[in-house]
Amino acid sequence: MAKTILIVDDSASLRQIVAIALKGAGYDVIEGCDGVDGLSKLDGTKIHLIISDVNMPNMDGLTMVKKIKEMPAYKFTPIIMLTTEAGADKKDVGKAAGVKAWMVKPFKPDQMINAVSKLIMP
């Protein structure tokens, strides 16, 4: 059974690039367009990993991460931030919130697949 990954980003083209890379590596993908939409996808479905942007309308990625970590079913779900934010301050906030990895855009799909495979146990 394929592992399911939730991608949350307000850029449809970025979601598409990430989804193509993940599907090519054998993962199932669910997409959300912002933090509010991303949270709405967490309906009890088993999600093995979440990839999120930081800067999004309606609810930013770090706020979404904090809310996810309050949900018993998703408290231990690993989260990768995929963002243009490279500052240590944001990374520290992310780490404190429970983010497992931080990738800066632009990214290489194979780097992301490598990070994903390290965070999702077979």
C-alpha positions in Angstrom: 0.0 0.0 0.0 1.4 3.4 -1.0 2.3 6.0 1.6 0.2 9.2 1.5 1.7 12.6 1.5 -0.2 15.9 2.0 1.3 18.9 0.0 0.1 22.3 1.2 1.2 25.3 -0.9 -0.6 28.3 -2.4 1.2 27.8 -5.7 -0.6 25.3 -7.9 2.4 24.9 -10.2 4.7 24.1 -7.2 2.1 21.6 -5.9 2.1 20.0 -9.3 5.9 19.7 -9.5 6.1 18.2 -6.0 3.1 15.8 -6.8 4.7 14.6 -10.0 8.0 13.8 -8.2 6.3 12.1 -5.3 3.9 10.1 -7.5 6.9 9.0 -9.7 8.5 7.7 -6.5 5.4 5.7 -5.7 3.6 7.9 -3.2 -0.1 8.9 -3.1 -0.6 12.6 -2.9 -3.3 14.9 -1.4 -3.1 18.6 -2.1 -4.1 21.7 -0.1 -3.9 25.3 -1.2 -3.3 27.0 2.2 -3.2 26.1 5.9 -7.0 26.1 6.3 -7.4 23.8 3.3 -4.5 21.7 4.5 -6.1 21.2 7.9 -9.4 20.3 6.3 -7.7 17.4 4.6 -6.8 15.9 8.0 -10.1 14.1 8.4 -8.8 10.9 10.0 -7.2 9.6 6.8 -3.7 8.2 7.4 -1.2 10.8 6.3 2.4 9.6 6.4 4.1 13.0 5.8 3.2 16.6 5.2 5.1 19.0 3.0 4.1 22.7 3.5 5.1 26.2 2.4 5.5 28.8 5.1 4.0 31.9 3.4 0.4 31.3 2.4 -2.9 33.2 2.6 -5.6 32.4 5.1 -3.3 30.5 7.4 0.5 30.3 7.1 2.4 27.0 7.3 3.9 27.5 10.8 0.4 28.2 12.3 -0.9 25.1 10.5 2.0 23.0 11.9 1.1 24.1 15.4 -2.5 23.1 14.9 -1.6 19.8 13.4 0.6 18.9 16.4 -2.5 19.5 18.6 -4.4 16.8 16.7 -3.8 13.3 18.4 -4.1 11.5 15.0 -1.4 13.6 13.4 0.8 14.7 16.4 3.7 12.4 15.2 3.3 13.0 11.4 6.6 14.3 10.1 6.5 17.7 8.4 8.9 19.2 5.8 8.7 22.9 5.2 9.4 23.7 1.5 9.8 27.5 1.3 11.7 30.5 0.2 12.4 31.3 3.8 16.0 30.5 4.7 16.4 32.6 7.8 17.5 30.9 11.1 14.7 32.7 13.0 11.9 31.0 10.9 13.7 27.6 11.0 13.9 27.9 14.8 10.2 28.6 15.0 9.5 25.7 12.7 11.7 23.3 14.7 10.0 24.4 17.9 6.6 23.8 16.3 7.6 20.3 15.3 9.0 20.6 11.7 11.4 17.7 10.9 13.1 19.2 7.8 13.5 22.5 6.1 14.0 22.7 2.3 14.5 26.0 0.5 13.0 26.7 -2.9 14.1 26.2 -5.6 14.7 22.6 -4.8 15.8 19.5 -6.7 13.0 16.8 -6.8 15.6 14.0 -6.0 16.7 15.9 -2.9 13.1 16.1 -1.7 12.4 12.4 -2.5 15.6 11.6 -0.5 14.3 13.6 2.5 10.9 12.1 2.3 12.2 8.6 2.2 14.3 9.2 5.3 11.2 10.5 7.2 8.7 7.9 6.2 9.4 4.5 7.6 8.9 1.6 5.2 
